[in-house]
Amino acid sequence: MVRALDLAWRGWGRVHPNPLVGATVLAGSSLVGEGWHAEFGDRLVEPVALERAGEKARGATLVVTLEPCDHRGRQPPCTDAIRRAGVRRVVAAMADPNPEASGGAARLGSLGLEVQVGVAREAAKAQNAIFLHRFRNPSRPFVALKLATSLDGRIADSSGHSRLISGEPARDYVHWLRAGFDAIGAGGRTVRLDDPRLTARGSVTPRVPPRRVIFDAGADIDPGLT
């Protein structure tokens, strides 16, 4: 499951509003196939991993970070691909909270497969926190707050002057993080002083560029700023 979770991260910034999903196929203790959901609208992870495993998938164990779907949308049901591949056992980290897609575990069980749900559940839930939030609190946004402060909790001196505080690894992480969100925001004073670009410029190019949002009660923003 650790490998499947690592693979799932490769879809960050590219699969939204779908969840991050990774999968491995094990024949005994040997890894014979793997995959991840790489792009919104592309093939789902289970068929990809099973195709890579080929005939070795027959009688094997499919390990996946999210319960396989059992509905037909842009793609056929994952349960159909699993049944055709002849998989004997399916291990999923967590159930799918989407009522339109859930039910795969029950369907596979009814077909005679051994199904286990809940392995590394907390890690999977943390990985898909944004996706899960949509079903738990659909009327509220999921927000990540980024602060770069000195040891005494300051972001600038008394006159408002500041200098770069965070190191390169932290900045790289922030740009990677931005790629997975719908919007990037800053306060009006920060925008007036620093003129930030509010874009994702890291190793991941987001499928949909995040919107830029400025929080300012007076809407006193120079339209010529970046």
Contacts in CASP RR format, 6 or more apart in sequence:
PFRMAT RR
TARGET T0000
AUTHOR 0000-0000-0000
METHOD contacts of the structure
MODEL  1
MVRALDLAWRGWGRVHPNPLVGATVLAGSSLVGEGWHAEFGDRLVEPVAL
ERAGEKARGATLVVTLEPCDHRGRQPPCTDAIRRAGVRRVVAAMADPNPE
ASGGAARLGSLGLEVQVGVAREAAKAQNAIFLHRFRNPSRPFVALKLATS
LDGRIADSSGHSRLISGEPARDYVHWLRAGFDAIGAGGRTVRLDDPRLTA
RGSVTPRVPPRRVIFDAGADIDPGLT
1 63 0 8 1.000
1 65 0 8 1.000
1 91 0 8 1.000
1 93 0 8 1.000
1 119 0 8 1.000
1 120 0 8 1.000
1 123 0 8 1.000
2 120 0 8 1.000
3 24 0 8 1.000
3 31 0 8 1.000
3 34 0 8 1.000
3 63 0 8 1.000
4 22 0 8 1.000
4 23 0 8 1.000
4 24 0 8 1.000
4 34 0 8 1.000
4 63 0 8 1.000
4 64 0 8 1.000
4 65 0 8 1.000
4 93 0 8 1.000
5 22 0 8 1.000
5 65 0 8 1.000
5 93 0 8 1.000
5 120 0 8 1.000
5 123 0 8 1.000
5 124 0 8 1.000
5 127 0 8 1.000
7 22 0 8 1.000
7 23 0 8 1.000
7 24 0 8 1.000
7 34 0 8 1.000
7 35 0 8 1.000
7 36 0 8 1.000
8 20 0 8 1.000
8 21 0 8 1.000
8 22 0 8 1.000
8 36 0 8 1.000
8 37 0 8 1.000
8 45 0 8 1.000
8 65 0 8 1.000
8 127 0 8 1.000
9 20 0 8 1.000
9 127 0 8 1.000
10 36 0 8 1.000
10 38 0 8 1.000
11 20 0 8 1.000
11 36 0 8 1.000
11 37 0 8 1.000
11 38 0 8 1.000
11 39 0 8 1.000
12 20 0 8 1.000
12 176 0 8 1.000
12 179 0 8 1.000
12 180 0 8 1.000
12 204 0 8 1.000
13 179 0 8 1.000
13 180 0 8 1.000
13 204 0 8 1.000
13 206 0 8 1.000
13 207 0 8 1.000
14 38 0 8 1.000
14 39 0 8 1.000
14 40 0 8 1.000
14 204 0 8 1.000
14 206 0 8 1.000
14 207 0 8 1.000
15 21 0 8 1.000
15 37 0 8 1.000
15 38 0 8 1.000
15 39 0 8 1.000
15 40 0 8 1.000
15 207 0 8 1.000
16 40 0 8 1.000
16 130 0 8 1.000
16 180 0 8 1.000
16 182 0 8 1.000
16 207 0 8 1.000
16 208 0 8 1.000
17 40 0 8 1.000
17 131 0 8 1.000
17 134 0 8 1.000
18 37 0 8 1.000
18 40 0 8 1.000
18 41 0 8 1.000
18 131 0 8 1.000
19 37 0 8 1.000
19 66 0 8 1.000
19 96 0 8 1.000
19 128 0 8 1.000
19 131 0 8 1.000
20 36 0 8 1.000
20 37 0 8 1.000
20 65 0 8 1.000
20 127 0 8 1.000
20 128 0 8 1.000
20 131 0 8 1.000
21 36 0 8 1.000
21 37 0 8 1.000
21 44 0 8 1.000
21 45 0 8 1.000
21 64 0 8 1.000
21 65 0 8 1.000
21 66 0 8 1.000
22 34 0 8 1.000
22 35 0 8 1.000
22 36 0 8 1.000
22 37 0 8 1.000
22 45 0 8 1.000
22 49 0 8 1.000
22 64 0 8 1.000
22 65 0 8 1.000
22 66 0 8 1.000
23 34 0 8 1.000
23 35 0 8 1.000
23 36 0 8 1.000
23 45 0 8 1.000
23 46 0 8 1.000
23 48 0 8 1.000
23 49 0 8 1.000
23 62 0 8 1.000
23 63 0 8 1.000
23 64 0 8 1.000
23 65 0 8 1.000
24 31 0 8 1.000
24 33 0 8 1.000
24 34 0 8 1.000
24 35 0 8 1.000
24 49 0 8 1.000
24 62 0 8 1.000
24 63 0 8 1.000
25 31 0 8 1.000
25 32 0 8 1.000
25 33 0 8 1.000
25 34 0 8 1.000
25 49 0 8 1.000
25 50 0 8 1.000
25 52 0 8 1.000
25 53 0 8 1.000
25 56 0 8 1.000
25 57 0 8 1.000
25 60 0 8 1.000
25 61 0 8 1.000
25 62 0 8 1.000
25 63 0 8 1.000
25 87 0 8 1.000
26 32 0 8 1.000
26 60 0 8 1.000
26 61 0 8 1.000
26 63 0 8 1.000
27 53 0 8 1.000
27 56 0 8 1.000
27 57 0 8 1.000
27 59 0 8 1.000
27 60 0 8 1.000
27 61 0 8 1.000
28 60 0 8 1.000
28 61 0 8 1.000
32 52 0 8 1.000
32 53 0 8 1.000
32 54 0 8 1.000
32 56 0 8 1.000
32 57 0 8 1.000
32 60 0 8 1.000
33 49 0 8 1.000
33 50 0 8 1.000
33 52 0 8 1.000
33 53 0 8 1.000
33 56 0 8 1.000
33 57 0 8 1.000
34 49 0 8 1.000
34 52 0 8 1.000
35 45 0 8 1.000
35 48 0 8 1.000
35 49 0 8 1.000
35 52 0 8 1.000
36 45 0 8 1.000
36 48 0 8 1.000
37 44 0 8 1.000
37 45 0 8 1.000
39 207 0 8 1.000
40 207 0 8 1.000
41 74 0 8 1.000
41 75 0 8 1.000
43 75 0 8 1.000
44 69 0 8 1.000
44 75 0 8 1.000
44 78 0 8 1.000
45 64 0 8 1.000
45 78 0 8 1.000
46 62 0 8 1.000
46 64 0 8 1.000
46 68 0 8 1.000
46 78 0 8 1.000
46 81 0 8 1.000
46 82 0 8 1.000
47 75 0 8 1.000
47 76 0 8 1.000
47 78 0 8 1.000
47 81 0 8 1.000
49 62 0 8 1.000
49 64 0 8 1.000
50 57 0 8 1.000
50 62 0 8 1.000
50 81 0 8 1.000
50 82 0 8 1.000
50 85 0 8 1.000
50 87 0 8 1.000
53 60 0 8 1.000
53 85 0 8 1.000
54 85 0 8 1.000
57 85 0 8 1.000
57 86 0 8 1.000
57 87 0 8 1.000
58 85 0 8 1.000
58 86 0 8 1.000
58 87 0 8 1.000
59 86 0 8 1.000
59 87 0 8 1.000
59 88 0 8 1.000
59 89 0 8 1.000
60 87 0 8 1.000
60 88 0 8 1.000
60 89 0 8 1.000
61 87 0 8 1.000
61 88 0 8 1.000
61 89 0 8 1.000
61 90 0 8 1.000
61 91 0 8 1.000
62 68 0 8 1.000
62 82 0 8 1.000
62 87 0 8 1.000
62 89 0 8 1.000
62 90 0 8 1.000
62 91 0 8 1.000
63 91 0 8 1.000
63 119 0 8 1.000
64 90 0 8 1.000
64 91 0 8 1.000
64 92 0 8 1.000
64 93 0 8 1.000
65 92 0 8 1.000
65 93 0 8 1.000
65 94 0 8 1.000
65 120 0 8 1.000
65 124 0 8 1.000
65 127 0 8 1.000
65 128 0 8 1.000
66 92 0 8 1.000
66 93 0 8 1.000
66 94 0 8 1.000
66 96 0 8 1.000
66 124 0 8 1.000
66 128 0 8 1.000
67 92 0 8 1.000
67 94 0 8 1.000
67 95 0 8 1.000
67 96 0 8 1.000
67 102 0 8 1.000
67 103 0 8 1.000
67 104 0 8 1.000
67 105 0 8 1.000
67 117 0 8 1.000
68 77 0 8 1.000
68 78 0 8 1.000
68 79 0 8 1.000
68 82 0 8 1.000
68 90 0 8 1.000
68 92 0 8 1.000
68 104 0 8 1.000
68 105 0 8 1.000
68 108 0 8 1.000
69 77 0 8 1.000
69 78 0 8 1.000
69 79 0 8 1.000
69 96 0 8 1.000
69 101 0 8 1.000
69 102 0 8 1.000
69 104 0 8 1.000
70 77 0 8 1.000
70 78 0 8 1.000
70 79 0 8 1.000
70 101 0 8 1.000
70 102 0 8 1.000
70 103 0 8 1.000
70 104 0 8 1.000
70 106 0 8 1.000
70 107 0 8 1.000
71 77 0 8 1.000
71 100 0 8 1.000
71 101 0 8 1.000
77 104 0 8 1.000
78 104 0 8 1.000
79 104 0 8 1.000
79 107 0 8 1.000
79 108 0 8 1.000
79 111 0 8 1.000
82 90 0 8 1.000
82 108 0 8 1.000
82 113 0 8 1.000
83 108 0 8 1.000
83 111 0 8 1.000
83 113 0 8 1.000
87 113 0 8 1.000
88 113 0 8 1.000
88 114 0 8 1.000
89 113 0 8 1.000
89 114 0 8 1.000
89 115 0 8 1.000
89 116 0 8 1.000
90 105 0 8 1.000
90 108 0 8 1.000
90 113 0 8 1.000
90 114 0 8 1.000
90 115 0 8 1.000
90 116 0 8 1.000
91 115 0 8 1.000
91 116 0 8 1.000
91 117 0 8 1.000
91 119 0 8 1.000
92 105 0 8 1.000
92 115 0 8 1.000
92 116 0 8 1.000
92 117 0 8 1.000
92 118 0 8 1.000
92 119 0 8 1.000
93 117 0 8 1.000
93 118 0 8 1.000
93 119 0 8 1.000
93 120 0 8 1.000
93 121 0 8 1.000
93 123 0 8 1.000
93 124 0 8 1.000
94 117 0 8 1.000
94 118 0 8 1.000
94 121 0 8 1.000
94 124 0 8 1.000
94 125 0 8 1.000
94 128 0 8 1.000
95 102 0 8 1.000
95 105 0 8 1.000
95 117 0 8 1.000
96 102 0 8 1.000
96 103 0 8 1.000
96 104 0 8 1.000
97 131 0 8 1.000
97 132 0 8 1.000
97 135 0 8 1.000
97 136 0 8 1.000
98 135 0 8 1.000
105 115 0 8 1.000
105 117 0 8 1.000
108 115 0 8 1.000
109 115 0 8 1.000
125 132 0 8 1.000
129 142 0 8 1.000
130 142 0 8 1.000
130 180 0 8 1.000
130 181 0 8 1.000
133 140 0 8 1.000
133 142 0 8 1.000
134 142 0 8 1.000
144 177 0 8 1.000
144 181 0 8 1.000
146 174 0 8 1.000
146 177 0 8 1.000
147 155 0 8 1.000
148 155 0 8 1.000
148 165 0 8 1.000
148 166 0 8 1.000
148 170 0 8 1.000
149 155 0 8 1.000
149 165 0 8 1.000
150 165 0 8 1.000
155 162 0 8 1.000
155 165 0 8 1.000
156 162 0 8 1.000
156 193 0 8 1.000
160 193 0 8 1.000
162 193 0 8 1.000
162 194 0 8 1.000
166 174 0 8 1.000
172 202 0 8 1.000
172 203 0 8 1.000
175 200 0 8 1.000
175 201 0 8 1.000
175 202 0 8 1.000
175 203 0 8 1.000
176 200 0 8 1.000
176 202 0 8 1.000
176 203 0 8 1.000
176 204 0 8 1.000
178 184 0 8 1.000
178 199 0 8 1.000
178 200 0 8 1.000
178 202 0 8 1.000
178 206 0 8 1.000
178 210 0 8 1.000
179 200 0 8 1.000
179 202 0 8 1.000
179 204 0 8 1.000
179 205 0 8 1.000
179 206 0 8 1.000
179 210 0 8 1.000
180 200 0 8 1.000
180 204 0 8 1.000
180 206 0 8 1.000
180 210 0 8 1.000
181 210 0 8 1.000
182 208 0 8 1.000
182 210 0 8 1.000
182 211 0 8 1.000
183 210 0 8 1.000
183 211 0 8 1.000
183 212 0 8 1.000
183 213 0 8 1.000
184 198 0 8 1.000
184 199 0 8 1.000
184 200 0 8 1.000
184 210 0 8 1.000
184 211 0 8 1.000
184 212 0 8 1.000
184 213 0 8 1.000
185 198 0 8 1.000
185 212 0 8 1.000
185 213 0 8 1.000
185 214 0 8 1.000
185 215 0 8 1.000
186 196 0 8 1.000
186 198 0 8 1.000
186 213 0 8 1.000
186 214 0 8 1.000
186 215 0 8 1.000
187 214 0 8 1.000
187 215 0 8 1.000
187 216 0 8 1.000
188 214 0 8 1.000
188 215 0 8 1.000
188 216 0 8 1.000
188 220 0 8 1.000
188 221 0 8 1.000
189 216 0 8 1.000
190 196 0 8 1.000
191 214 0 8 1.000
191 216 0 8 1.000
191 221 0 8 1.000
191 225 0 8 1.000
192 220 0 8 1.000
192 221 0 8 1.000
192 222 0 8 1.000
192 225 0 8 1.000
195 225 0 8 1.000
195 226 0 8 1.000
196 226 0 8 1.000
197 226 0 8 1.000
198 210 0 8 1.000
198 212 0 8 1.000
198 213 0 8 1.000
199 209 0 8 1.000
199 210 0 8 1.000
199 212 0 8 1.000
200 206 0 8 1.000
200 209 0 8 1.000
200 210 0 8 1.000
214 221 0 8 1.000
END
